[in-house]
């Protein structure tokens, strides 16, 4: 694993092509005589040498394509923020390799805490992670169990957090920057992965070039009987099968040596059985229900999820000027299909819920190297979203005297919302003296439609190279985070009055955008050849701190605000590589708290609301200590690997006043590669997940916004056969 980096880009070549719009205007104000290049960089000389060698052996058209892709790194750099990068080889070196869920790959990054349903929490935030594919911002989709992306098509992945530069807006808990494989080489592979819990997971990859065209295709099918999380410590879950279909395509056309058009297409269709929770007492009587319906192990809820994404990008570079213009379309949907009898008997309400979210956007990013001291960047983001919620609810009537009926009544509850997100930024990467890089700028963000709010957010980062082995950095960022579009309207509260689904609290103040101040400082240190480490501290102070939770039997999340929020922590990361041996380790200490619920109060009980009003409470996803470590060794054609992840437990109990037990899981793997002929190889792999078969409970069903217990995966043996050609 790579240590966090916070260095600036290397110097660029000058060009006669002039920049446009705001960059040109700002450049006139900063024009200064050229001086010797002043730069701070952290690079891998071995990787650079390898890239040059490969470029010389590739057809000319591929070299030009790579030149454009490298230029895009200058358009959207991390610039003083913390960046932790996992490359293709490091994905192979983790437990289950590229067959692992993306959430497990991200869990190897510092500050990532594991939660039920595949959720991850970075630096004490509930979610609000921003995903980018090849530097293009993706609109936020509906949260479900299935993952939109697979490690199989990832060439490299970076987790960027801290004080982000001005090009990053809206969801700023962290940036998941994915760079995909492409068609620069001809070949592919066929893979069969399977094993414990009836797992069957065939997949394929294909890539190739023809003239100025290149294409990369990837697809997979998955079935297993542990699709989400077990609700008990037993090995086999009840009613937890999943069927998942995923596909991805990267198609590029090289217009000329400085211009390229790129089309990315992705989609997935997933079906999940919701695990039953045996041993629960029934709560309500239902007329004509058979006796078996009163056994909670027979409750059979299901959920279908779909996500489809399309990105069309035009990339251009000419010396000092580089830019990327992208159009984005995304559709996501969740269809929750209840067990009507079971949900009525155990919850007093059965809700068939369909959620749809359509998003269309336009993103533009420009970089212009003005001179040796200033590199200007500017751009904009526009996203239009439309969300609809259609639900048919069965619930029991409650008479004025408190008598509960036994025949359910039907209550439809439908709504639709539309809105837009706007963002503009301008920033300058300034090198006033040797070894010092200052990146400063600001962005203007606005949300219109379901909310009408905006903010100007200044950003500044400074990075200083004390020695060739030591780099320090510090920064400040102002953030503006709108809530998800699919918020619950007021009608939801009043519609269920006089029924068993009526909330205890009727107040429902509207959801607000979060506004926060973020501070970050750290140091990266090269301890010896091949051995790097980093230490970073952060503090976030927020107004209207956003959080989300599952309130009710449907596994769909609802947002709410704390009036005040504070999150702070410390992260330590290290990695070492020598020859075929690699090792990494990450540890993080974090505290995440909020006070006073100021929106969607009907989601809570009155006693809990009263307590939170005057007390700092831990957020449900707060985990005091999180850690991950791993080692791998490549011996000729054999790869040996071991890794470990764990933490001290998420919050639980009344107002999150308690915590779950600490846990740790150890995983082992071995992979053998056989060369057949030419480019053909056969790979055999064996992975053992949770070798010690340690039962660990992520959730016990209590806490703010927690509705069900969840256990992590017990010991599992998985095998892979892969044929590469």
Helices and strands as residue ranges (DSSP letters): H 21-30, H 45-57, H 60-75, E 82-87, H 88-92, G 97-99, H 102-106, E 112-114, G 116-118, E 120-122, E 129-133, E 136-137, G 151-153, E 154-161, E 174-180, E 187-195, E 199-210, E 213-224, E 242-256, E 259-273, G 291-294, G 296-298, E 302-318, E 321-337, H 340-347, E 349-369, E 374-398, E 404-430, E 436-448, E 453-467, E 470-481, H 491-495, E 514-528, E 531-550, E 557-578, E 581-597, G 601-603, H 606-614, E 617-618, E 625-635, E 638-647, E 651-652, G 654-656, E 658-659, E 663-677, E 680-689, E 697-700, E 709-711, E 716-724
